[in-house]
Amino acid sequence: MIKEEAKAEVFWLAFKGLPKKEQHLVVQKLLQDREFVEDLLDIALIEHRRSEPARPLEAYLADQER
């Protein structure tokens, strides 16, 4: 496990160790951070579309012009 993964694991275990009410408060704080929410939405979109076939940028741009 690399250093970043280990640190993430420590934070995750600490979060999971909190009572549900405190977990909810942490999530509320995270959702108040606009940049965090934008990153989270980007990650969700990438995961959702991961199985789609790749296509050249030129083909995508041509479709957008139509």
N, C-alpha and C positions, 0 to 999 in steps of 0.2 A: 504494500500500500504506500503510495507516495504521500508526501507531507500534506498536500492540499486535501487529499482524500481522507487522511487521518483527522485533520482539523474539521472537515465537514462531518465526519462520523461522530466526533465529540459533540458538536453542536446539535446534531440530529438526536443523539441519545439524551442530551440534556433537555431538548424540547419534548421528546416523548416521555420523559420523566416528570414533566409538569402536570399538575391537575388540568382537566379539560378546560376549565374556565380560564386558566392562565395561558393555555395553548391558544384559546380563542383570542385573547388579548394580544398575543404575539402576532397572530395572523392578521388581526385588525391593523396593527402597526405596520406590518409589511405592505398591506393593501393601501395604506395611506401614502406610500412612497411611489410616486408616478413612474419614475424610471424603473423601479423593480417590477411594477405591473406590466409595463411595456416589454421588458425582457421576458417576463413569464409568458405573455401572450405570443411573443416571437418563438419561444421554445415550444409552446403548445402547437403552433401552426407548423413548425418544422417537423415535429413528431407526427402530426396528423398526415402530412404530405410526403413523409419519408418513402413510402412504398410507390409513389408515382414515378413513372419513367422520366429520365432526364431528357432534355432536348436542348439544342443549340440556342444561344442567346438570340441569334438572328431570327430564328423561327418564332420565338416568343415575341420579339419586337414587331415582326411582321403581323402577327395575330393582333397585337395591341393597336396597330394602325387601322385595322379593319373595323 
